[in-house]
Amino acid sequence: MLKYLFSLILIPLSLTAIAQTDIDALNYSRWSSGATARSLAVGGAFGALGGDISTMNTNPAGLGVFRKSEIALTPAFNLNNISADFNGNIVDTDKNKFRFAGVGAAFVQLNDDPGVDWKSVTWGISYNQLANLDKKFVYENTTTGSIVESFLERSNGYEPEELFGADSLAYEIYLIDNPYYTNEYISPLDENSVVLKTENFESKGSVYDLAISVGSNYRHKLYLGATLGLPIVNYKQEATYREEDENGIYNDFDEMRYTSGYATTGIGVNLKIGAIYKVNRMYRVGLAVHTPTNFGLTDTEFYIEMFKFPSVEPQLRLDYGILEYNLKTPWRVIASGSAIIRNMGFISADIEWLNYGANEYSYSYTEQECSYCEEEAIRINDVISSKYRSAINARIGAEYTYNKLRARVGYAYYGNPFESDIDTKSGVRHNVSFGVGVRPKSVYLDLAFVRNIQKELYVPYVTERSPNIQEVTNNIGNNSIVLTAGLKF
């Protein structure tokens, strides 16, 4: 059963009056490293190197490496594909989108007086994307079982006026019924029903980070830095699930649709501190610590709709009010090392640790304002702590220098955040990247290609007793073409 608990984080058809789930906590805390084409091309492994705008989001000590002020702009184009395999039937869905990956600036104050130990102070500001939450997929096949099984399980034992959310809508449109006016329900469909199942899922959104940073250079040996981070969440999701009796087998049922959607916005705050130590002219090591992000989030809309044909009732809809809540994400620790080969380039690596099970929701409402909020926070936090674990993210990359030209390659591994007894590798992500660049004295242009590969297990609904488990395997292949144009002054 634990295998299928994983599916709960991927179910868009939420049956509660609160849109946030443990998958939201994961989405808002699982960030990619790299905000410029150069850093992305080397897998985001810049923690011990510095001298790049992206270091404000990872190790702000990298600002101390700057010797000139700099401004950089990074647009990107995403070519995303999801191949959804539902019981052997595969449906491919493409979604291409231009996005603004980031912009940043670093302003250097040099002090080359040989009698002064602190050689420079660099101030920086950036606005970069940490997480791309866009997703679109469709699956379809005829299988045994029905989502009605889940409605019946939750409804049995309750009077009609006690039913809640999707269960109450199912009752109102006669998808489930109690013709004998008891607290036991029946339906045209059951665990033996063979129906066509289709779902369209689409999400749009991102997490961007507004970073205000400072870095310093101590005798060209030790670099220190700090960033005040203000991550901004903007997310919207809608999914429509459909079942159809293709062959006219079942009485009083031809088709049903169930739509669920919600939108979330918010802003958080965190602090990142870091250090880079130059062991000698060739080797550098780095260390950065990120405090938890304290998000203030708002579900600006949340709705569910249900339709059944034939039915005397039209499509019904429930709209829930605005809900405000808080999310505290985990600590992060990043250790880095690099080797700089003079006139040839560098090799660099980062190791990042964080515990996804430490994500925690809370509410500021009183008992009178929200009677179920405290109970809901306890429930979802228990789910998070039992389902998620600590994970290691590893990044490695290299750059080769030839005159003003650069060639780069990188790889990033984002570890599985789920507990080991959940039998799936869906949580692992792989990024393979390469790029080129040209870097004259005052301007530069960098181009990167990043291929993201991962699998995702998706289960549209869960029942306690049914032998029918509906599983969809999403094979995700996202490609990004990233361009950074920069000016040094």
C-alpha positions in Angstrom: 0.0 0.0 0.0 2.9 2.4 0.7 3.7 2.3 -3.0 0.4 3.9 -3.7 0.7 6.5 -1.0 3.1 8.1 -3.4 0.3 8.6 -5.9 -1.5 10.9 -3.4 1.0 13.6 -4.1 0.2 13.5 -7.8 -3.6 13.4 -7.7 -5.1 16.7 -9.0 -8.6 15.6 -8.1 -8.3 16.8 -4.5 -11.2 15.7 -2.3 -10.6 18.2 0.5 -11.4 21.9 0.8 -7.7 22.7 1.0 -5.7 22.7 -2.2 -2.2 22.4 -0.7 -0.7 18.9 -0.5 2.6 17.2 0.1 3.4 17.5 -3.6 3.0 21.3 -3.3 5.6 21.2 -0.5 7.9 19.2 -2.7 7.4 21.4 -5.7 8.1 24.6 -3.7 11.3 23.2 -2.1 12.8 21.2 -5.0 14.9 23.7 -6.8 17.3 23.4 -9.7 20.8 24.9 -9.6 22.0 27.3 -12.3 20.5 30.5 -13.5 22.8 31.5 -16.4 23.7 29.6 -19.6 27.2 29.1 -18.3 26.2 27.7 -15.0 23.5 25.4 -16.5 26.0 24.1 -19.1 28.2 22.8 -16.4 25.4 21.2 -14.5 25.0 24.0 -12.0 28.3 23.1 -10.3 29.5 26.6 -9.5 29.6 26.5 -5.7 33.4 26.8 -5.4 34.1 28.9 -8.5 32.2 32.1 -8.2 32.3 35.0 -10.7 28.9 34.2 -12.1 25.5 35.8 -11.4 24.0 32.4 -10.5 26.1 32.1 -7.3 23.7 34.5 -5.5 21.2 31.6 -5.4 23.7 28.9 -4.4 26.9 30.2 -2.7 26.9 34.0 -2.5 30.6 34.0 -1.6 31.1 33.7 -5.4 30.3 37.4 -5.6 33.7 38.1 -4.0 35.4 36.6 -7.0 34.2 39.4 -9.3 36.8 41.9 -10.4 34.4 43.9 -12.7 30.8 44.9 -12.4 28.5 42.9 -14.5 24.9 42.7 -15.8 23.4 39.7 -17.4 20.1 38.7 -19.1 19.0 35.1 -19.6 16.0 34.1 -21.8 15.2 30.4 -22.4 13.0 28.2 -24.6 11.6 25.0 -23.2 10.6 22.0 -25.4 8.8 19.6 -23.1 7.4 16.2 -23.8 5.6 13.7 -21.6 4.9 10.2 -22.7 2.0 8.8 -20.6 1.8 5.0 -20.4 -1.6 3.8 -19.1 -1.8 0.0 -19.0 0.1 -0.2 -22.3 -1.5 2.6 -24.2 0.9 5.5 -24.7 -0.1 9.1 -25.4 2.6 11.8 -26.1 2.0 15.4 -25.2 4.2 18.3 -26.1 4.3 21.7 -24.5 6.7 24.4 -25.8 7.1 27.7 -24.1 9.4 30.7 -24.1 10.4 31.8 -20.6 12.4 34.4 -18.8 15.1 32.5 -16.9 16.6 35.4 -15.1 18.4 38.7 -14.9 21.1 39.9 -12.5 23.7 42.5 -11.8 26.8 42.7 -9.7 28.5 45.9 -8.6 32.1 45.7 -7.5 34.0 48.1 -5.3 37.7 47.3 -5.6 40.5 48.2 -3.1 43.9 47.3 -4.5 45.8 49.1 -1.7 48.4 46.4 -0.7 48.0 47.5 3.0 44.3 46.6 3.0 43.3 43.0 3.6 39.7 43.2 2.2 40.3 43.6 -1.5 36.8 44.1 -2.7 33.1 44.2 -1.8 30.5 43.2 -4.4 26.8 44.0 -4.2 24.4 41.9 -6.2 20.7 41.7 -7.1 19.1 39.0 -9.3 15.7 37.6 -10.2 16.1 34.0 -11.4 13.8 30.9 -11.8 14.4 28.2 -9.3 11.7 25.8 -10.3 9.7 25.4 -13.5 6.3 23.9 -12.6 4.8 23.8 -16.1 3.4 20.3 -17.0 0.9 18.9 -19.4 -0.1 15.3 -20.2 -3.0 13.2 -21.3 -3.6 9.5 -20.8 -6.4 7.1 -22.0 -7.3 3.5 -22.0 -10.2 1.1 -21.2 -9.6 -0.7 -17.9 -11.5 -2.4 -15.1 -12.7 -0.4 -12.2 -14.1 3.1 -11.7 -13.4 6.3 -9.7 -16.9 5.7 -8.3 -15.4 3.0 -6.0 -13.6 5.7 -4.1 -16.8 7.8 -3.7 -18.6 4.8 -2.4 -15.9 3.9 0.1 -15.8 7.4 1.6 -19.6 7.8 1.6 -20.8 4.5 3.1 -21.7 5.0 6.7 -22.7 8.7 6.4 -26.0 10.4 5.8 -26.4 12.4 2.6 -26.2 15.7 4.4 -22.9 14.6 5.9 -21.2 14.0 2.6 -18.4 16.5 1.7 -16.7 17.8 -1.5 -16.6 15.4 -4.5 -18.7 12.8 -2.6 -21.5 15.3 -2.2 -21.4 16.2 -5.9 -21.4 12.5 -6.9 -24.6 12.1 -4.8 -26.3 15.2 -6.2 -25.9 14.0 -9.8 -26.9 10.4 -8.9 -23.4 9.0 -9.7 -24.0 7.4 -6.2 -27.4 7.0 -4.6 -29.2 5.6 -1.5 -32.6 4.6 -2.9 -33.6 3.1 0.5 -32.7 6.3 2.4 -29.9 4.5 4.4 -26.3 5.4 4.9 -25.2 2.7 2.4 -24.9 3.8 -1.2 -25.1 2.1 -4.6 -23.9 3.1 -8.2 -24.3 1.9 -11.8 -20.5 1.3 -11.6 -18.4 -0.9 -9.3 -15.0 -2.7 -9.2 -16.0 -5.0 -12.1 -17.0 -2.2 -14.5 -15.0 -1.8 -17.7 -15.0 1.8 -18.8 -12.9 4.1 -20.9 -10.8 6.4 -18.7 -9.2 9.7 -19.9 -7.6 12.6 -18.1 -6.2 15.9 -19.2 -3.8 17.4 -16.7 -2.1 20.8 -17.0 -0.2 23.0 -14.6 1.4 26.4 -15.1 3.7 28.1 -12.7 7.2 28.6 -11.3 9.2 29.6 -8.3 11.4 32.7 -8.9 13.9 34.1 -6.4 14.6 37.7 -5.9 18.1 37.7 -4.3 19.8 40.7 -2.7 23.4 39.7 -2.0 26.8 40.9 -0.8 30.2 39.2 -1.2 33.7 40.1 -0.1 37.3 39.2 -1.0 39.9 38.7 1.8 43.4 38.9 0.4 42.4 36.9 -2.7 42.3 33.8 -0.4 39.0 33.8 1.4 35.6 34.8 -0.1 32.5 35.4 2.1 29.0 36.2 1.1 25.3 36.4 2.1 22.0 36.5 0.2 18.6 37.6 1.4 16.3 35.5 -0.7 12.7 36.3 -1.5 11.3 33.3 -3.5 8.0 34.0 -5.2 5.4 31.3 -6.0 2.9 31.5 -8.8 1.1 28.2 -9.6 -2.1 27.1 -11.3 -3.4 23.6 -11.9 -6.4 22.0 -13.5 -7.3 18.4 -14.3 -10.3 16.8 -16.0 -10.9 13.1 -15.4 -13.5 11.3 -17.6 -15.1 7.9 -17.7 -17.3 6.6 -20.6 -19.4 3.5 -21.2 -18.3 2.9 -24.8 -20.5 -0.1 -25.4 -23.7 0.8 -23.6 -23.3 -1.9 -21.0 -24.4 -0.1 -17.8 -27.9 1.2 -17.0 -28.3 4.9 -16.1 -24.6 5.6 -17.0 -23.1 6.9 -20.3 -20.4 9.3 -19.2 -19.0 11.3 -16.2 -16.5 14.1 -15.9 -14.7 15.4 -12.8 -12.7 18.6 -12.9 -10.5 20.0 -10.1 -8.5 23.2 -10.2 -6.7 25.6 -7.9 -4.3 28.6 -8.0 -1.7 29.5 -5.4 0.5 32.6 -5.0 2.9 33.6 -2.3 6.3 34.9 -1.2 8.9 33.5 1.2 12.1 34.7 2.9 15.4 32.9 3.6 19.1 33.6 4.2 22.0 32.0 2.3 25.5 32.3 3.6 28.6 30.9 2.1 32.4 30.8 1.9 35.0 29.9 -0.7 38.6 29.2 0.2 41.4 29.2 -2.3 43.7 26.4 -1.3 46.3 27.4 -4.0 46.2 28.7 -7.5 44.6 25.5 -8.7 42.2 24.3 -6.0 39.2 25.9 -4.3 36.7 24.6 -1.9 33.3 26.1 -0.9 30.6 25.7 1.6 27.1 27.2 1.7 24.2 27.0 4.1 20.6 28.0 3.3 18.1 28.6 6.1 14.6 27.2 5.7 12.3 29.3 3.5 9.2 30.6 5.4 6.5 31.0 2.7 3.3 32.9 3.2 0.9 31.2 0.6 -2.6 31.9 -0.5 -5.0 29.6 -2.4 -6.7 32.3 -4.5 -9.1 29.8 -6.0 -10.1 26.2 -5.6 -13.0 24.5 -7.3 -14.4 21.1 -8.3 -17.0 20.3 -10.9 -18.8 17.1 -11.7 -21.1 16.0 -14.6 -22.9 12.7 -15.3 -25.0 11.7 -18.3 -27.8 10.8 -18.1 -28.8 12.8 -15.1 -31.7 15.1 -14.1 -29.1 17.5 -12.6 -26.8 19.7 -14.7 -23.0 20.0 -14.1 -22.5 21.0 -10.5 -19.6 23.1 -9.1 -18.2 23.9 -5.7 -16.1 27.0 -5.2 -14.1 27.3 -2.0 -13.0 30.5 -0.5 -9.6 32.1 -0.2 -7.3 30.3 2.2 -4.0 31.6 3.7 -1.4 29.3 5.2 2.4 29.0 5.7 5.0 26.5 4.5 8.4 26.1 6.0 10.9 24.3 3.8 14.1 22.4 4.8 17.6 23.6 5.5 20.2 23.1 2.7 23.9 22.5 2.9 26.1 22.6 -0.2 29.8 21.5 -0.3 31.8 22.3 -3.4 35.2 21.8 -4.9 36.9 22.9 -8.1 40.2 22.6 -9.9 41.2 25.5 -12.2 43.7 24.6 -14.8 45.4 27.7 -16.0 44.8 28.6 -19.7 42.7 25.4 -20.1 39.6 25.7 -18.0 38.2 24.0 -14.9 36.5 21.0 -13.4 34.0 21.6 -10.6 31.6 19.6 -8.4 28.8 20.3 -5.8 27.1 18.1 -3.3 23.9 19.3 -1.8 22.0 17.8 1.2 18.4 18.6 2.3 15.6 16.7 4.1 12.3 16.9 2.2 10.5 15.3 5.2 11.1 18.5 7.1 8.6 20.5 5.1 5.9 21.8 7.4 2.6 23.5 7.0 0.9 25.8 9.5 -2.0 28.1 9.7 -2.6 31.4 11.6 -6.4 31.0 11.8 -8.2 30.7 15.1 -10.5 27.7 15.8 -13.5 30.0 15.2 -12.1 31.2 11.8 -11.1 27.7 10.6 -12.3 24.7 12.6 -10.4 22.1 10.5 -7.1 23.9 9.8 -5.1 22.6 12.8 -6.3 19.1 12.2 -5.5 19.4 8.5 -2.0 20.7 9.3 -1.3 17.8 11.5 -2.5 15.3 8.9 -0.5 16.7 6.0 2.6 17.1 8.1 2.4 13.5 9.2 2.1 12.5 5.5 5.2 14.6 4.6 7.3 13.2 7.5 6.4 9.6 6.7 6.6 9.8 2.9 9.7 11.9 2.3 13.3 11.6 3.4 16.7 13.4 3.1 18.2 13.4 -0.4 21.6 14.1 -2.0 21.9 16.2 -5.1 25.2 16.0 -7.0 26.4 18.2 -9.8 29.6 18.1 -11.9 30.8 20.1 -14.8 33.8 21.2 -16.8 34.8 24.1 -19.0 37.5 24.1 -21.7 39.1 27.5 -22.7 40.5 28.3 -26.1 41.4 32.0 -26.5 38.0 33.7 -26.2 36.0 30.6 -26.8 34.5 28.2 -24.2 33.2 24.7 -24.4 31.3 23.2 -21.5 29.6 20.0 -20.4 27.8 19.0 -17.2 25.6 16.5 -15.4 23.3 17.0 -12.4 21.7 14.2 -10.3 18.7 15.2 -8.1 18.1 12.4 -5.6 14.9 10.5 -4.8 13.0 12.5 -2.0 10.7 9.5 -1.2 11.2 6.9 1.5 12.9 3.7 0.3 9.8 1.5 1.0 7.9 3.4 -1.7 8.7 1.1 -4.7 9.4 3.6 -7.3 12.3 5.5 -8.9 10.0 8.3 -9.9 11.7 10.8 -7.7 15.1 10.8 -9.4 16.0 13.5 -11.9 18.9 13.6 -14.3 20.1 16.7 -16.1 22.6 16.4 -19.0 23.9 19.6 -20.4 26.5 21.2 -22.7 27.2 24.6 -24.0 29.5 27.1 -25.7 30.4 30.7 -25.1 32.4 33.6 -26.4 34.0 35.9 -23.9 35.8 39.1 -25.1 36.8 41.6 -22.5 33.6 43.6 -21.9 30.8 41.5 -23.3 30.0 37.8 -23.4 27.5 35.5 -24.9 26.8 32.0 -23.6 24.5 29.2 -25.0 23.5 26.1 -23.2 21.3 23.0 -23.9 19.9 21.1 -20.9 18.1 17.8 -21.2 16.0 16.8 -18.1 15.0 13.1 -17.8 12.7 11.6 -15.2 9.9 9.2 -14.6 6.7 9.9 -12.6 4.2 7.5 -11.3 0.6 8.9 -11.4 -2.5 7.3 -9.9 -5.8 9.2 -10.7 -7.6 7.8 -7.6 -7.0 5.5 -4.7 -9.3 3.0 -3.0 -8.8 1.0 0.1 -10.3 -2.3 -0.9 -10.5 -2.4 -4.7 -8.2 -4.8 -6.5 -8.0 -2.3 -9.4 -5.1 0.0 -9.2 -4.9 2.6 -12.0 -1.3 3.5 -12.7 0.1 5.9 -15.3 3.8 6.1 -15.9 4.9 9.5 -17.2 8.2 9.4 -19.0 9.3 13.1 -19.0 11.9 14.6 -21.3 12.3 18.3 -21.0 14.7 20.2 -23.2 15.8 23.8 -22.5 17.8 26.1 -24.8 19.2 28.9 -22.7 21.0 32.1 -23.8 22.8 34.6 -21.6 24.1 37.9 -22.8 26.3 39.9 -20.4 28.1 43.2 -20.1 31.1 43.9 -17.9 32.0 47.5 -16.9 
